C-alpha cells in the first residue's frame, strides 16, 4: 500500500504544479490540466474519457468508471481545479 500512497502524493503534487489562477495563468493551463488528468485517468486507471468544450478555451473532462450492475444508481462527482484570487481592498 505504501507504493500506492507515494504515487498518489506524486500525482497530486504534479497536478498542483499546473498554473490554476483564473484569468492569470498561461493560456494553456486548462488544457494542461485536462492532459494531465487524461493521462492519469485513462492510461493509468483505465477510465473512459470524454472531453467537451461548452465555453471556448475551457474544456470539461468527463471520466466514466462503469460498474458491474447497470441497474444500480449512478454517482456523480463534480469538481473544478482553478482558483479565484481574493481582492484586497
Biopython code that builds the backbone (N, CA, C, O; Angstrom):
import numpy as np
from Bio.PDB.StructureBuilder import StructureBuilder

atoms = [
    (1, "UNK", "N", (0.823, -1.199, 0.000)),
    (1, "UNK", "CA", (0.000, 0.000, 0.000)),
    (1, "UNK", "C", (0.863, 1.257, 0.000)),
    (1, "UNK", "O", (0.455, 2.285, -0.539)),
    (2, "UNK", "N", (2.022, 1.187, 0.584)),
    (2, "UNK", "CA", (2.881, 2.367, 0.669)),
    (2, "UNK", "C", (3.225, 2.901, -0.714)),
    (2, "UNK", "O", (3.253, 4.117, -0.906)),
    (3, "UNK", "N", (3.489, 2.029, -1.680)),
    (3, "UNK", "CA", (3.796, 2.457, -3.038)),
    (3, "UNK", "C", (2.645, 3.222, -3.672)),
    (3, "UNK", "O", (2.864, 4.213, -4.369)),
    (4, "UNK", "N", (1.417, 2.768, -3.434)),
    (4, "UNK", "CA", (0.234, 3.457, -3.970)),
    (4, "UNK", "C", (0.069, 4.814, -3.322)),
    (4, "UNK", "O", (-0.293, 5.778, -3.997)),
    (5, "UNK", "N", (0.328, 4.910, -2.017)),
    (5, "UNK", "CA", (0.235, 6.197, -1.323)),
    (5, "UNK", "C", (1.262, 7.174, -1.869)),
    (5, "UNK", "O", (0.954, 8.344, -2.097)),
    (6, "UNK", "N", (2.470, 6.701, -2.077)),
    (6, "UNK", "CA", (3.519, 7.562, -2.626)),
    (6, "UNK", "C", (3.160, 8.031, -4.026)),
    (6, "UNK", "O", (3.398, 9.189, -4.370)),
    (7, "UNK", "N", (2.590, 7.145, -4.838)),
    (7, "UNK", "CA", (2.189, 7.523, -6.195)),
    (7, "UNK", "C", (1.063, 8.550, -6.161)),
    (7, "UNK", "O", (1.044, 9.480, -6.967)),
    (8, "UNK", "N", (0.128, 8.384, -5.231)),
    (8, "UNK", "CA", (-0.969, 9.345, -5.101)),
    (8, "UNK", "C", (-0.430, 10.724, -4.743)),
    (8, "UNK", "O", (-0.886, 11.726, -5.294)),
    (9, "UNK", "N", (0.526, 10.787, -3.836)),
    (9, "UNK", "CA", (1.130, 12.066, -3.447)),
    (9, "UNK", "C", (1.888, 12.666, -4.631)),
    (9, "UNK", "O", (1.796, 13.870, -4.872)),
    (10, "UNK", "N", (2.627, 11.853, -5.363)),
    (10, "UNK", "CA", (3.355, 12.321, -6.544)),
    (10, "UNK", "C", (2.381, 12.881, -7.583)),
    (10, "UNK", "O", (2.626, 13.947, -8.148)),
    (11, "UNK", "N", (1.280, 12.172, -7.839)),
    (11, "UNK", "CA", (0.276, 12.652, -8.784)),
    (11, "UNK", "C", (-0.338, 13.971, -8.333)),
    (11, "UNK", "O", (-0.510, 14.887, -9.137)),
    (12, "UNK", "N", (-0.665, 14.066, -7.058)),
    (12, "UNK", "CA", (-1.267, 15.284, -6.513)),
    (12, "UNK", "C", (-0.305, 16.464, -6.646)),
    (12, "UNK", "O", (-0.711, 17.557, -7.039)),
    (13, "UNK", "N", (0.954, 16.245, -6.322)),
    (13, "UNK", "CA", (1.953, 17.310, -6.438)),
    (13, "UNK", "C", (2.115, 17.750, -7.896)),
    (13, "UNK", "O", (2.259, 18.939, -8.178)),
    (14, "UNK", "N", (2.092, 16.788, -8.813)),
    (14, "UNK", "CA", (2.193, 17.124, -10.227)),
    (14, "UNK", "C", (1.021, 17.973, -10.692)),
    (14, "UNK", "O", (1.196, 18.915, -11.465)),
    (15, "UNK", "N", (-0.176, 17.637, -10.220)),
    (15, "UNK", "CA", (-1.359, 18.405, -10.606)),
    (15, "UNK", "C", (-1.314, 19.815, -10.011)),
    (15, "UNK", "O", (-1.714, 20.780, -10.662)),
    (16, "UNK", "N", (-0.831, 19.927, -8.786)),
    (16, "UNK", "CA", (-0.753, 21.241, -8.136)),
    (16, "UNK", "C", (0.230, 22.184, -8.832)),
    (16, "UNK", "O", (0.127, 23.401, -8.675)),
    (17, "UNK", "N", (1.162, 21.653, -9.582)),
    (17, "UNK", "CA", (2.143, 22.482, -10.286)),
    (17, "UNK", "C", (1.554, 23.206, -11.496)),
    (17, "UNK", "O", (2.182, 24.115, -12.038)),
    (18, "UNK", "N", (0.377, 22.820, -11.913)),
    (18, "UNK", "CA", (-0.264, 23.458, -13.064)),
    (18, "UNK", "C", (-0.841, 24.798, -12.630)),
    (18, "UNK", "O", (-1.604, 24.861, -11.666)),
    (19, "UNK", "N", (-0.486, 25.862, -13.326)),
    (19, "UNK", "CA", (-0.985, 27.213, -13.030)),
    (19, "UNK", "C", (-2.506, 27.192, -13.101)),
    (19, "UNK", "O", (-3.079, 26.800, -14.117)),
    (20, "UNK", "N", (-3.158, 27.613, -12.024)),
    (20, "UNK", "CA", (-4.615, 27.466, -11.993)),
    (20, "UNK", "C", (-5.346, 28.713, -11.499)),
    (20, "UNK", "O", (-6.492, 28.616, -11.061)),
    (21, "UNK", "N", (-4.714, 29.866, -11.560)),
    (21, "UNK", "CA", (-5.384, 31.091, -11.138)),
    (21, "UNK", "C", (-6.224, 31.589, -12.310)),
    (21, "UNK", "O", (-5.699, 31.873, -13.386)),
    (22, "UNK", "N", (-7.518, 31.689, -12.094)),
    (22, "UNK", "CA", (-8.434, 32.092, -13.154)),
    (22, "UNK", "C", (-7.993, 33.396, -13.793)),
    (22, "UNK", "O", (-7.718, 34.375, -13.100)),
    (23, "UNK", "N", (-7.927, 33.404, -15.103)),
    (23, "UNK", "CA", (-7.622, 34.571, -15.934)),
    (23, "UNK", "C", (-6.200, 35.105, -15.765)),
    (23, "UNK", "O", (-5.876, 36.139, -16.348)),
    (24, "UNK", "N", (-5.337, 34.436, -14.986)),
    (24, "UNK", "CA", (-3.965, 34.908, -14.828)),
    (24, "UNK", "C", (-2.935, 33.882, -15.270)),
    (24, "UNK", "O", (-1.774, 34.223, -15.496)),
    (25, "UNK", "N", (-3.342, 32.654, -15.390)),
    (25, "UNK", "CA", (-2.397, 31.608, -15.752)),
    (25, "UNK", "C", (-2.076, 31.631, -17.231)),
    (25, "UNK", "O", (-2.671, 32.394, -17.993)),
    (26, "UNK", "N", (-1.134, 30.795, -17.637)),
    (26, "UNK", "CA", (-0.838, 30.706, -19.061)),
    (26, "UNK", "C", (-2.070, 30.220, -19.809)),
    (26, "UNK", "O", (-2.894, 29.486, -19.262)),
    (27, "UNK", "N", (-2.184, 30.631, -21.046)),
    (27, "UNK", "CA", (-3.389, 30.337, -21.820)),
    (27, "UNK", "C", (-3.711, 28.845, -21.871)),
    (27, "UNK", "O", (-4.879, 28.466, -21.956)),
    (28, "UNK", "N", (-2.705, 28.016, -21.821)),
    (28, "UNK", "CA", (-2.923, 26.581, -21.931)),
    (28, "UNK", "C", (-3.168, 25.869, -20.620)),
    (28, "UNK", "O", (-3.177, 24.638, -20.601)),
    (29, "UNK", "N", (-3.369, 26.582, -19.514)),
    (29, "UNK", "CA", (-3.464, 25.899, -18.223)),
    (29, "UNK", "C", (-4.661, 24.963, -18.136)),
    (29, "UNK", "O", (-4.548, 23.888, -17.546)),
    (30, "UNK", "N", (-5.801, 25.335, -18.704)),
    (30, "UNK", "CA", (-6.938, 24.417, -18.702)),
    (30, "UNK", "C", (-6.574, 23.152, -19.471)),
    (30, "UNK", "O", (-6.859, 22.038, -19.031)),
    (31, "UNK", "N", (-5.943, 23.341, -20.619)),
    (31, "UNK", "CA", (-5.576, 22.199, -21.454)),
    (31, "UNK", "C", (-4.461, 21.367, -20.808)),
    (31, "UNK", "O", (-4.408, 20.152, -20.998)),
    (32, "UNK", "N", (-3.579, 22.009, -20.053)),
    (32, "UNK", "CA", (-2.545, 21.268, -19.325)),
    (32, "UNK", "C", (-3.188, 20.388, -18.258)),
    (32, "UNK", "O", (-2.789, 19.239, -18.070)),
    (33, "UNK", "N", (-4.177, 20.928, -17.566)),
    (33, "UNK", "CA", (-4.866, 20.152, -16.530)),
    (33, "UNK", "C", (-5.601, 18.965, -17.144)),
    (33, "UNK", "O", (-5.556, 17.855, -16.614)),
    (34, "UNK", "N", (-6.278, 19.209, -18.264)),
    (34, "UNK", "CA", (-7.001, 18.135, -18.941)),
    (34, "UNK", "C", (-6.028, 17.048, -19.404)),
    (34, "UNK", "O", (-6.291, 15.859, -19.224)),
    (35, "UNK", "N", (-4.908, 17.457, -19.997)),
    (35, "UNK", "CA", (-3.913, 16.483, -20.473)),
    (35, "UNK", "C", (-3.377, 15.652, -19.306)),
    (35, "UNK", "O", (-3.231, 14.436, -19.428)),
    (36, "UNK", "N", (-3.088, 16.291, -18.194)),
    (36, "UNK", "CA", (-2.584, 15.590, -17.009)),
    (36, "UNK", "C", (-3.608, 14.560, -16.528)),
    (36, "UNK", "O", (-3.271, 13.400, -16.292)),
    (37, "UNK", "N", (-4.866, 15.001, -16.386)),
    (37, "UNK", "CA", (-5.899, 14.106, -15.878)),
    (37, "UNK", "C", (-6.223, 12.990, -16.860)),
    (37, "UNK", "O", (-6.466, 11.856, -16.447)),
    (38, "UNK", "N", (-6.231, 13.300, -18.168)),
    (38, "UNK", "CA", (-6.496, 12.257, -19.161)),
    (38, "UNK", "C", (-5.455, 11.155, -19.080)),
    (38, "UNK", "O", (-5.789, 9.971, -19.130)),
    (39, "UNK", "N", (-4.191, 11.546, -18.955)),
    (39, "UNK", "CA", (-3.121, 10.547, -18.860)),
    (39, "UNK", "C", (-3.315, 9.677, -17.614)),
    (39, "UNK", "O", (-3.208, 8.452, -17.675)),
    (40, "UNK", "N", (-3.593, 10.316, -16.513)),
    (40, "UNK", "CA", (-3.762, 9.587, -15.261)),
    (40, "UNK", "C", (-5.003, 8.689, -15.294)),
    (40, "UNK", "O", (-4.923, 7.502, -14.977)),
    (41, "UNK", "N", (-6.135, 9.252, -15.675)),
    (41, "UNK", "CA", (-7.397, 8.515, -15.592)),
    (41, "UNK", "C", (-7.548, 7.467, -16.686)),
    (41, "UNK", "O", (-8.096, 6.392, -16.445)),
    (42, "UNK", "N", (-7.069, 7.773, -17.878)),
    (42, "UNK", "CA", (-7.207, 6.834, -18.990)),
    (42, "UNK", "C", (-6.060, 5.833, -19.006)),
    (42, "UNK", "O", (-6.289, 4.627, -18.919)),
    (43, "UNK", "N", (-4.840, 6.319, -19.116)),
    (43, "UNK", "CA", (-3.676, 5.445, -19.260)),
    (43, "UNK", "C", (-3.385, 4.618, -18.015)),
    (43, "UNK", "O", (-3.081, 3.429, -18.115)),
    (44, "UNK", "N", (-3.477, 5.241, -16.841)),
    (44, "UNK", "CA", (-3.068, 4.544, -15.624)),
    (44, "UNK", "C", (-4.209, 3.831, -14.906)),
    (44, "UNK", "O", (-3.993, 2.776, -14.310)),
    (45, "UNK", "N", (-5.419, 4.388, -14.951)),
    (45, "UNK", "CA", (-6.530, 3.792, -14.216)),
    (45, "UNK", "C", (-7.478, 3.042, -15.147)),
    (45, "UNK", "O", (-8.111, 2.068, -14.739)),
    (46, "UNK", "N", (-7.575, 3.494, -16.395)),
    (46, "UNK", "CA", (-8.397, 2.804, -17.365)),
    (46, "UNK", "C", (-9.846, 3.266, -17.446)),
    (46, "UNK", "O", (-10.708, 2.510, -17.895)),
    (47, "UNK", "N", (-10.130, 4.493, -17.020)),
    (47, "UNK", "CA", (-11.488, 5.012, -17.128)),
    (47, "UNK", "C", (-11.767, 5.469, -18.554)),
    (47, "UNK", "O", (-10.839, 5.760, -19.309)),
    (48, "UNK", "N", (-13.026, 5.531, -18.917)),
    (48, "UNK", "CA", (-13.429, 6.046, -20.220)),
    (48, "UNK", "C", (-13.474, 7.569, -20.139)),
    (48, "UNK", "O", (-14.100, 8.130, -19.240)),
    (49, "UNK", "N", (-12.814, 8.227, -21.072)),
    (49, "UNK", "CA", (-12.663, 9.682, -21.031)),
    (49, "UNK", "C", (-13.439, 10.321, -22.180)),
    (49, "UNK", "O", (-13.384, 9.858, -23.319)),
    (50, "UNK", "N", (-14.162, 11.394, -21.859)),
    (50, "UNK", "CA", (-14.832, 12.226, -22.851)),
    (50, "UNK", "C", (-14.455, 13.669, -22.554)),
    (50, "UNK", "O", (-14.456, 14.093, -21.399)),
    (51, "UNK", "N", (-14.135, 14.416, -23.595)),
    (51, "UNK", "CA", (-13.787, 15.831, -23.421)),
    (51, "UNK", "C", (-14.791, 16.674, -24.193)),
    (51, "UNK", "O", (-15.083, 16.394, -25.356)),
    (52, "UNK", "N", (-15.312, 17.695, -23.550)),
    (52, "UNK", "CA", (-16.261, 18.634, -24.168)),
    (52, "UNK", "C", (-15.745, 20.054, -23.949)),
    (52, "UNK", "O", (-14.982, 20.317, -23.019)),
    (53, "UNK", "N", (-16.171, 20.951, -24.815)),
    (53, "UNK", "CA", (-15.795, 22.357, -24.633)),
    (53, "UNK", "C", (-17.038, 23.208, -24.872)),
    (53, "UNK", "O", (-17.313, 23.624, -25.998)),
    (54, "UNK", "N", (-17.783, 23.460, -23.798)),
    (54, "UNK", "CA", (-19.018, 24.233, -23.871)),
    (54, "UNK", "C", (-18.723, 25.729, -23.969)),
    (54, "UNK", "O", (-19.492, 26.483, -24.565)),
    (55, "UNK", "N", (-17.602, 26.149, -23.380)),
    (55, "UNK", "CA", (-17.123, 27.524, -23.462)),
    (55, "UNK", "C", (-15.750, 27.466, -24.112)),
    (55, "UNK", "O", (-14.890, 26.694, -23.687)),
    (56, "UNK", "N", (-15.542, 28.278, -25.137)),
    (56, "UNK", "CA", (-14.276, 28.254, -25.869)),
    (56, "UNK", "C", (-13.089, 28.419, -24.932)),
    (56, "UNK", "O", (-13.048, 29.342, -24.118)),
    (57, "UNK", "N", (-12.126, 27.515, -25.055)),
    (57, "UNK", "CA", (-10.907, 27.580, -24.256)),
    (57, "UNK", "C", (-11.026, 27.015, -22.854)),
    (57, "UNK", "O", (-10.057, 27.047, -22.095)),
    (58, "UNK", "N", (-12.202, 26.493, -22.492)),
    (58, "UNK", "CA", (-12.403, 25.943, -21.149)),
    (58, "UNK", "C", (-12.970, 24.524, -21.263)),
    (58, "UNK", "O", (-14.178, 24.315, -21.148)),
    (59, "UNK", "N", (-12.085, 23.563, -21.490)),
    (59, "UNK", "CA", (-12.549, 22.187, -21.680)),
    (59, "UNK", "C", (-13.085, 21.566, -20.394)),
    (59, "UNK", "O", (-12.692, 21.931, -19.286)),
    (60, "UNK", "N", (-13.982, 20.628, -20.582)),
    (60, "UNK", "CA", (-14.565, 19.858, -19.482)),
    (60, "UNK", "C", (-14.186, 18.402, -19.714)),
    (60, "UNK", "O", (-14.335, 17.883, -20.821)),
    (61, "UNK", "N", (-13.701, 17.754, -18.682)),
    (61, "UNK", "CA", (-13.313, 16.353, -18.773)),
    (61, "UNK", "C", (-14.340, 15.508, -18.027)),
    (61, "UNK", "O", (-14.665, 15.777, -16.871)),
    (62, "UNK", "N", (-14.839, 14.488, -18.704)),
    (62, "UNK", "CA", (-15.789, 13.564, -18.093)),
    (62, "UNK", "C", (-15.125, 12.191, -18.076)),
    (62, "UNK", "O", (-14.793, 11.637, -19.124)),
    (63, "UNK", "N", (-14.938, 11.655, -16.883)),
    (63, "UNK", "CA", (-14.326, 10.339, -16.722)),
    (63, "UNK", "C", (-15.401, 9.381, -16.198)),
    (63, "UNK", "O", (-16.056, 9.660, -15.194)),
    (64, "UNK", "N", (-15.572, 8.260, -16.884)),
    (64, "UNK", "CA", (-16.620, 7.306, -16.524)),
    (64, "UNK", "C", (-15.988, 5.994, -16.061)),
    (64, "UNK", "O", (-15.137, 5.414, -16.736)),
    (65, "UNK", "N", (-16.423, 5.559, -14.914)),
    (65, "UNK", "CA", (-15.991, 4.278, -14.371)),
    (65, "UNK", "C", (-17.240, 3.391, -14.338)),
    (65, "UNK", "O", (-18.055, 3.485, -13.420)),
    (66, "UNK", "N", (-17.375, 2.547, -15.329)),
    (66, "UNK", "CA", (-18.575, 1.715, -15.453)),
    (66, "UNK", "C", (-18.603, 0.656, -14.356)),
    (66, "UNK", "O", (-17.603, -0.002, -14.072)),
    (67, "UNK", "N", (-19.760, 0.515, -13.758)),
    (67, "UNK", "CA", (-19.938, -0.504, -12.739)),
    (67, "UNK", "C", (-20.318, -1.834, -13.356)),
    (67, "UNK", "O", (-20.489, -1.947, -14.570)),
    (68, "UNK", "N", (-20.447, -2.826, -12.517)),
    (68, "UNK", "CA", (-20.790, -4.164, -12.996)),
    (68, "UNK", "C", (-22.291, -4.409, -13.004)),
    (68, "UNK", "O", (-22.754, -5.379, -13.603)),
    (69, "UNK", "N", (-23.052, -3.549, -12.352)),
    (69, "UNK", "CA", (-24.501, -3.730, -12.272)),
    (69, "UNK", "C", (-25.204, -2.443, -12.716)),
    (69, "UNK", "O", (-25.427, -1.547, -11.902)),
    (70, "UNK", "N", (-25.555, -2.348, -14.016)),
    (70, "UNK", "CA", (-26.125, -1.112, -14.549)),
    (70, "UNK", "C", (-27.470, -0.714, -13.948)),
    (70, "UNK", "O", (-27.889, 0.433, -14.104)),
    (71, "UNK", "N", (-28.148, -1.617, -13.276)),
    (71, "UNK", "CA", (-29.441, -1.266, -12.681)),
    (71, "UNK", "C", (-29.286, -0.442, -11.398)),
    (71, "UNK", "O", (-30.251, 0.165, -10.931)),
    (72, "UNK", "N", (-28.092, -0.420, -10.836)),
    (72, "UNK", "CA", (-27.864, 0.363, -9.620)),
    (72, "UNK", "C", (-27.750, 1.851, -9.968)),
    (72, "UNK", "O", (-27.384, 2.197, -11.091)),
    (73, "UNK", "N", (-28.064, 2.735, -9.006)),
    (73, "UNK", "CA", (-27.973, 4.168, -9.279)),
    (73, "UNK", "C", (-26.528, 4.604, -9.525)),
    (73, "UNK", "O", (-25.575, 3.963, -9.082)),
    (74, "UNK", "N", (-26.404, 5.707, -10.241)),
    (74, "UNK", "CA", (-25.084, 6.273, -10.544)),
    (74, "UNK", "C", (-24.674, 7.272, -9.482)),
    (74, "UNK", "O", (-25.499, 7.756, -8.707)),
    (75, "UNK", "N", (-23.407, 7.566, -9.460)),
    (75, "UNK", "CA", (-22.848, 8.570, -8.572)),
    (75, "UNK", "C", (-22.090, 9.570, -9.432)),
    (75, "UNK", "O", (-21.270, 9.175, -10.260)),
    (76, "UNK", "N", (-22.353, 10.855, -9.247)),
    (76, "UNK", "CA", (-21.672, 11.892, -10.000)),
    (76, "UNK", "C", (-20.810, 12.705, -9.044)),
    (76, "UNK", "O", (-21.311, 13.242, -8.056)),
    (77, "UNK", "N", (-19.534, 12.795, -9.333)),
    (77, "UNK", "CA", (-18.619, 13.646, -8.578)),
    (77, "UNK", "C", (-18.231, 14.794, -9.501)),
    (77, "UNK", "O", (-17.820, 14.563, -10.638)),
    (78, "UNK", "N", (-18.358, 16.011, -9.028)),
    (78, "UNK", "CA", (-18.108, 17.187, -9.841)),
    (78, "UNK", "C", (-17.095, 18.073, -9.130)),
    (78, "UNK", "O", (-17.178, 18.275, -7.919)),
    (79, "UNK", "N", (-16.148, 18.596, -9.881)),
    (79, "UNK", "CA", (-15.123, 19.426, -9.276)),
    (79, "UNK", "C", (-14.568, 20.404, -10.295)),
    (79, "UNK", "O", (-14.862, 20.308, -11.487)),
    (80, "UNK", "N", (-13.770, 21.338, -9.823)),
    (80, "UNK", "CA", (-13.032, 22.241, -10.699)),
    (80, "UNK", "C", (-11.661, 22.445, -10.077)),
    (80, "UNK", "O", (-11.474, 22.206, -8.884)),
    (81, "UNK", "N", (-10.712, 22.882, -10.873)),
    (81, "UNK", "CA", (-9.351, 22.991, -10.353)),
    (81, "UNK", "C", (-8.871, 24.425, -10.212)),
    (81, "UNK", "O", (-7.888, 24.665, -9.510)),
    (82, "UNK", "N", (-9.520, 25.383, -10.848)),
    (82, "UNK", "CA", (-8.995, 26.748, -10.818)),
    (82, "UNK", "C", (-9.386, 27.464, -9.535)),
    (82, "UNK", "O", (-10.345, 27.093, -8.858)),
    (83, "UNK", "N", (-8.624, 28.491, -9.222)),
    (83, "UNK", "CA", (-8.893, 29.300, -8.038)),
    (83, "UNK", "C", (-9.076, 30.751, -8.474)),
    (83, "UNK", "O", (-8.494, 31.191, -9.466)),
    (84, "UNK", "N", (-9.878, 31.474, -7.731)),
    (84, "UNK", "CA", (-10.090, 32.893, -7.987)),
    (84, "UNK", "C", (-9.425, 33.637, -6.843)),
    (84, "UNK", "O", (-9.811, 33.452, -5.688)),
    (85, "UNK", "N", (-8.429, 34.480, -7.134)),
    (85, "UNK", "CA", (-7.737, 35.180, -6.057)),
    (85, "UNK", "C", (-8.640, 36.184, -5.362)),
    (85, "UNK", "O", (-9.508, 36.798, -5.982)),
    (86, "UNK", "N", (-8.420, 36.340, -4.071)),
    (86, "UNK", "CA", (-9.173, 37.334, -3.301)),
    (86, "UNK", "C", (-8.671, 38.730, -3.668)),
    (86, "UNK", "O", (-7.483, 38.936, -3.915)),
    (87, "UNK", "N", (-9.584, 39.659, -3.698)),
    (87, "UNK", "CA", (-9.221, 41.045, -3.988)),
    (87, "UNK", "C", (-9.106, 41.778, -2.663)),
    (87, "UNK", "O", (-10.053, 41.823, -1.878)),
    (88, "UNK", "N", (-7.934, 42.353, -2.427)),
    (88, "UNK", "CA", (-7.726, 43.113, -1.192)),
    (88, "UNK", "C", (-8.182, 44.538, -1.390)),
    (88, "UNK", "O", (-7.908, 45.150, -2.422)),
    (89, "UNK", "N", (-8.859, 45.052, -0.427)),
    (89, "UNK", "CA", (-9.353, 46.445, -0.508)),
    (89, "UNK", "C", (-8.766, 47.263, 0.586)),
    (89, "UNK", "O", (-9.056, 48.455, 0.690)),
]
sb = StructureBuilder()
sb.init_structure("model")
sb.init_model(0)
sb.init_chain("A")
sb.init_seg("    ")
for serial, (resi, resn, name, xyz) in enumerate(atoms, 1):
    if name == "N":
        sb.init_residue(resn, " ", resi, " ")
    sb.init_atom(name, np.array(xyz, "f"), 0.0, 1.0, " ", f" {name:<3s}", serial, name[0])
structure = sb.get_structure()
